[in-house]
Amino acid sequence: MQIEFRHPALADKPWIDECYRRSACRGSECSFVNLYLWGRGYGQVARVGDYLVQFIKYGDVKYYAFPAGEGDLRAVIDALIADAASYCHPMRLLGVTAERRAALEALYPGQFRFTENPDSFDYLYEVDRLADLGGKKLQSKRNHCHRFEENYPDWAVEPITPASLDRCRGMVRKWFAQYDGETSEAHDFRVEKIALDRAFEDYEALGLEGLMLLAEGRVAAFTMGNRIQPDTFDVNFEKAFHEIQGAYPVINREFARCVREKYPDVRYLNREDDMGLPGLRRAKESYHPDILLRKAEAVLEASL
């Protein structure tokens, strides 16, 4: 039996948010914001019982996201298996954390093969560590922040509001201009720019919250994100000019402080995955994550 999938709309946010909340997953894929902004990459959605299910296509390969919700997991997995069979393609699940793997193995012992994908691992940090940058391991981050503060004594931070979105848009245009071209990196950034443009367009409706870092009266950096679990805040975007030393660690630190002040129950900032980019991986590892949220692909052996 085929499931009727469709592209998500803003009107879907309440019920999808509730499914993600019930899933209790801290992964960045468990976020309506990411689902909506990266549209084509995250594919289409449907509701099966009390679960959100997603159909995703990368190139010629078809996947399903691990169902998000609460209730009869066996029934919804069986529905996905039947949907995959109706199209004669293998049953593949993405976003399989250790807890989800245990649930699959309990329901379908020995029937799934699991392969971890390090490029999809999320980096989670305790808010207090990013806000205070304490300890020897983060000494270099403190040094970069101090250098920025010395070079730009007039620096300030301001929350992103509908009135200030145009200032962020102007900064983004300059930031992405350095990546024009036909390289694979340029293509990746063009895709990201589409998602970011959509975030600006639907900033309030999506419940995004952000911060601008100002230096000499211009936007040196900005970041934005949203709360995805009672104890986890997801950082969706962060941009800074590389030539401004310390801009990245300062916007990171200041946003952590803002989240801590507004949401004292939030323990972790999820700074998402590194997409397999060596430079981005080194940057995320340099902050020494408190949790590396490992994820795997699960393939139903019978469908191979």
Disulfide bonds with the S-S distance in Angstrom:
none
